Amino acid sequence: VQLQASGGGLVEPGGSRRLTCVASGNDNYIRVNPMTWYRQAPGKQRELVASITVPGTTNYKDSVKGRFTISRDNAKDTVYLQMNSLKPDDTAIYYCNLARWWGRGTLVTVSS
């Protein structure tokens, strides 16, 4: 399985950004496993941001609840992370994960 994440960039505090992760490869893994966004800020450990199961059950880190929304298009093997009301503390490299596979990450910088 390969995971390609995109959508990172520079955004001002209070702004929005949508991350996309496209999975490709063995559908036997893609279409049964949750997909998860993690992030790692400079000098900090990687942490779970949001996850979504195939049927659509979601889970969020407390600090992003109400601001971030994870969604999944199973027909396209794609997961999205809509990030609103972004804060400087959201600055990190965001990684897409499915089971034991990881994408390369996409950098989100929240700064004025």
C-alpha positions as CSV (number, residue, x, y, z in Angstrom):
1,V,0.0,0.0,0.0
2,Q,1.2,3.5,-0.9
3,L,-0.1,6.7,0.7
4,Q,0.2,10.0,-0.9
5,A,-0.6,13.0,1.2
6,S,-1.0,16.6,-0.1
7,G,-2.5,19.9,0.8
8,G,0.0,21.3,3.3
9,G,1.3,24.9,3.1
10,L,1.4,28.2,4.9
11,V,-1.9,29.5,6.4
12,E,-2.7,32.4,8.7
13,P,-4.1,31.9,12.2
14,G,-7.8,31.4,11.9
15,G,-7.6,30.1,8.4
16,S,-8.5,26.8,6.9
17,R,-6.7,24.1,5.0
18,R,-7.8,20.7,3.6
19,L,-5.4,17.8,3.5
20,T,-5.9,14.8,1.2
21,C,-4.4,11.3,1.3
22,V,-4.8,8.9,-1.5
23,A,-4.2,5.2,-0.9
24,S,-3.2,2.9,-3.7
25,G,-2.2,-0.7,-3.9
26,N,-3.8,-3.8,-2.3
27,D,-7.5,-3.1,-1.8
28,N,-7.7,-6.0,0.6
29,Y,-5.9,-3.8,3.1
30,I,-7.2,-0.4,2.0
31,R,-10.9,-1.2,2.2
32,V,-11.0,-2.8,5.6
33,N,-8.7,-0.6,7.7
34,P,-9.2,2.7,9.4
35,M,-7.3,5.7,8.0
36,T,-5.7,8.1,10.4
37,W,-4.0,11.4,10.3
38,Y,-1.1,11.9,12.7
39,R,1.1,15.0,13.1
40,Q,4.5,15.8,14.5
41,A,5.5,19.2,15.6
42,P,9.2,20.3,15.9
43,G,10.7,18.8,19.0
44,K,7.6,16.8,19.9
45,Q,6.4,13.2,19.5
46,R,4.1,12.1,16.7
47,E,0.4,12.3,17.9
48,L,-2.9,11.1,16.5
49,V,-5.1,13.8,15.1
50,A,-8.1,12.0,13.7
51,S,-9.1,8.6,12.5
52,I,-12.0,7.2,10.5
53,T,-13.1,3.6,10.0
54,V,-14.5,2.2,6.7
55,P,-18.1,2.7,7.8
56,G,-17.3,6.3,8.9
57,T,-16.8,6.2,12.7
58,T,-14.5,9.0,13.6
59,N,-12.2,9.8,16.5
60,Y,-10.4,13.1,17.2
61,K,-7.7,14.5,19.4
62,D,-9.4,16.7,22.0
63,S,-7.6,19.9,20.9
64,V,-8.9,19.6,17.4
65,K,-12.5,18.7,18.1
66,G,-14.9,21.1,16.6
67,R,-12.2,22.5,14.3
68,F,-11.1,19.5,12.2
69,T,-13.2,17.1,10.3
70,I,-12.0,13.8,8.9
71,S,-13.9,12.2,6.0
72,R,-13.4,9.3,3.7
73,D,-14.3,8.5,0.1
74,N,-14.1,4.7,-0.1
75,A,-14.7,4.7,-3.8
76,K,-11.6,6.8,-4.3
77,D,-9.6,5.2,-1.4
78,T,-9.1,8.8,-0.2
79,V,-9.2,10.4,3.2
80,Y,-9.5,14.1,3.9
81,L,-8.8,16.3,6.8
82,Q,-10.6,19.6,6.8
83,M,-8.9,22.0,9.2
84,N,-10.6,25.2,10.3
85,S,-9.8,27.9,12.8
86,L,-6.1,26.9,12.6
87,K,-3.8,27.9,15.4
88,P,0.0,28.2,15.5
89,D,0.0,25.1,17.7
90,D,-1.3,23.2,14.7
91,T,1.9,23.7,12.9
92,A,3.4,20.3,12.2
93,I,4.1,17.7,9.6
94,Y,0.9,15.8,9.0
95,Y,1.1,12.1,8.1
96,C,-1.4,9.7,6.7
97,N,-1.5,6.2,8.1
98,L,-3.3,3.0,7.2
99,A,-2.4,-0.1,9.2
100,R,1.5,-0.4,9.0
101,W,1.8,2.0,6.1
102,W,2.7,5.7,6.3
103,G,2.7,8.5,3.8
104,R,5.6,10.9,3.6
105,G,3.9,13.7,5.3
106,T,2.8,17.2,4.4
107,L,3.9,20.3,6.3
108,V,1.3,22.7,7.6
109,T,2.6,26.0,9.0
110,V,0.2,28.3,10.8
111,S,1.7,31.7,11.0
112,S,1.0,35.4,10.3
